[in-house]
Every structure is written in structure tokens, then in C-alpha cells.
Amino acid sequence: MKRLHYGFHFIKTGYLLVLFLSFAGCQGYESSIPDRPVYLKRNIFTQSLGSMGNYLYVTKSNIATDRLGYGGILVVHAYDDNYYAFDLACPVELNQNIRVGKPDLSFICKCDSCGERYDLSLGLGVPLNHISKETLRRYKVHFDDNNNIIVTR
């Protein structure tokens, strides 16, 4: 029985090491999506973002202070009750006019041009078909005291 315990401990330690190294390697990650100004401020209740499973898909500015990154901004209220924001430009296409589509109920969105699908459910924007070598560009999300979500770079 003791031998089984050591084996489990070794596997668990190995798993944690791989997980740590994968996150440590992301520190220097730079997206191929060009840097553009990012600022989006919306009230989560007037934009129907208060409930998990909802999203905001913004391709055109309707407020003078909006700065929508390279291809637009997608904000999701994921099922883990966290908010995440992504640039809509597909990293495969690198064209601000070729955007990923709106997410389905599983928080998966697709680029109709290259066919890549991206999983947004854990806030990572990871490619599922492995056409893309990188995730969707992610932006910072925070809130003010008036239930406004604010997206910045």
C-alpha cells in the first residue's frame, strides 16, 4: 500500500511541475495580433452581462471613448462566474476584418475563414483544431463601483 502512495505522490508532483512550467512559459508570450488601444466600459446590467452564459460582441464603437483593439472586443460572463475579454481578430488570419464569430452555448467561437474554433469557457481562448499556434488575444477586465465592466490592454 505504501508503494501505491509514493507512486500517486510522484504523479501528482509531476503534474504540478508540468502545470507550473506551462504557466511560467507564458510570462513572455506576445500575441501576433498587433497592439492597438483598448478601452471599453459598459454597465453589466444594461448590456445583459449580469447572468452567466451571456456575452457582449462589439465590432463598432458607439461611445467616443471606445477603443476596440485590433478586430473588436468579445466579453464573456463564463460559467465559472468570471468575466473575460478577447480581441475578435483571428490569430491565424491576422486581419482586423476577419473576426471569430459569436460564441455558442459552450463558449466556443469559430473563425469562418480558417475554420479554427476557440474555447473561451475557462477564459483562455485556446484553439481546438490546432490550426492556430496561439490563443485569442486576451484583455484585462475589472469593475468600477457602478457595476461597469472595464476592458483594457
C-alpha positions in Angstrom: 0.0 0.0 0.0 2.9 2.3 0.8 4.3 1.8 -2.7 1.0 3.0 -4.3 1.0 6.1 -2.1 4.5 7.0 -3.4 3.5 6.4 -7.0 0.5 8.7 -6.6 2.7 11.4 -5.0 5.2 11.2 -7.8 2.4 11.5 -10.5 0.8 14.4 -8.6 4.2 16.2 -8.2 4.9 15.7 -11.9 1.5 17.0 -12.9 2.1 20.1 -10.7 5.5 20.7 -12.2 4.2 20.5 -15.8 1.4 22.9 -14.9 3.8 25.3 -13.3 6.2 25.2 -16.2 3.4 25.8 -18.7 2.3 28.9 -16.8 5.8 30.1 -16.3 6.4 29.8 -20.0 3.5 32.2 -20.7 5.2 35.1 -19.0 7.0 36.2 -22.1 4.2 35.4 -24.5 3.4 38.0 -27.1 0.4 37.8 -29.4 0.8 38.2 -33.1 -2.3 40.4 -33.0 -1.0 44.0 -33.3 -1.2 46.3 -30.3 -4.0 48.7 -30.6 -5.6 50.9 -27.9 -8.2 49.0 -25.8 -10.8 50.7 -23.6 -14.4 49.5 -23.3 -16.7 50.5 -20.5 -20.2 49.1 -20.2 -22.7 48.5 -17.4 -23.1 44.8 -17.0 -26.9 45.0 -16.4 -27.8 47.3 -19.3 -25.7 45.0 -21.5 -27.2 41.8 -20.2 -23.9 40.6 -18.8 -25.1 40.1 -15.3 -26.0 36.4 -15.9 -23.5 33.6 -16.5 -23.6 32.4 -20.1 -24.0 35.9 -21.6 -21.6 37.8 -23.8 -21.0 41.2 -25.5 -19.7 41.2 -29.0 -18.5 44.7 -30.1 -17.2 45.4 -33.6 -18.1 49.1 -33.9 -17.6 52.0 -31.4 -20.8 53.7 -30.2 -19.1 55.8 -27.5 -16.4 58.3 -28.1 -14.1 56.7 -25.5 -14.3 53.2 -27.0 -11.0 51.7 -28.2 -11.7 48.3 -29.6 -8.3 46.7 -30.1 -7.4 45.2 -33.4 -10.6 43.4 -34.5 -13.2 44.3 -31.9 -13.8 43.0 -28.4 -15.7 40.0 -27.0 -16.6 40.0 -23.3 -18.0 36.8 -21.9 -19.5 36.0 -18.5 -18.3 32.5 -18.3 -19.9 29.6 -16.3 -17.2 29.9 -13.7 -18.8 33.3 -12.9 -15.8 35.2 -14.1 -15.6 37.8 -16.9 -13.1 37.5 -19.7 -12.4 39.7 -22.7 -10.7 38.8 -26.0 -9.8 40.5 -29.3 -12.1 39.3 -32.1 -9.3 39.1 -34.7 -8.3 35.5 -35.5 -4.5 34.9 -34.9 -4.3 32.7 -38.0 -5.7 35.4 -40.4 -4.1 38.5 -38.8 -6.6 40.7 -40.5 -8.7 43.1 -38.4 -11.7 42.4 -40.7 -11.7 38.7 -40.3 -13.2 38.0 -36.9 -14.1 35.0 -34.8 -17.9 34.6 -34.6 -20.2 34.9 -31.6 -19.7 32.1 -29.1 -22.1 29.2 -28.8 -23.6 27.9 -25.6 -20.4 26.1 -24.8 -18.4 29.3 -25.2 -16.8 28.1 -28.4 -16.4 30.6 -31.2 -15.2 29.9 -34.7 -13.3 31.7 -37.4 -15.2 31.1 -40.7 -12.2 32.0 -42.8 -9.6 29.4 -41.4 -12.0 27.1 -39.6 -10.3 27.3 -36.2 -12.5 27.1 -33.1 -11.5 28.7 -29.8 -12.6 27.6 -26.4 -13.4 30.6 -24.2 -15.0 28.7 -21.3 -12.0 28.9 -18.9 -11.0 32.4 -20.1 -8.1 31.2 -22.2 -9.3 31.3 -25.8 -7.4 28.1 -26.7 -7.5 26.8 -30.3 -9.3 23.4 -30.5 -8.5 22.4 -34.1 -4.8 23.2 -33.7 -4.8 25.3 -36.9 -3.7 28.3 -34.8 -0.5 28.1 -32.8 -1.7 30.7 -30.3 -4.7 31.7 -28.2 -7.0 34.6 -28.9 -5.5 37.8 -27.6 -6.9 38.4 -24.1 -7.5 41.7 -22.4 -7.8 42.8 -18.8 -11.2 43.1 -17.1 -12.1 45.0 -14.0 -15.1 46.7 -12.5 -15.9 50.1 -11.0 -18.3 50.8 -8.1 -21.2 51.4 -10.5 -21.4 47.8 -12.0 -19.4 48.9 -15.1 -17.1 46.4 -16.6 -13.9 48.0 -18.0 -11.7 46.3 -20.5 -8.2 47.4 -21.1 -5.0 46.1 -22.6 
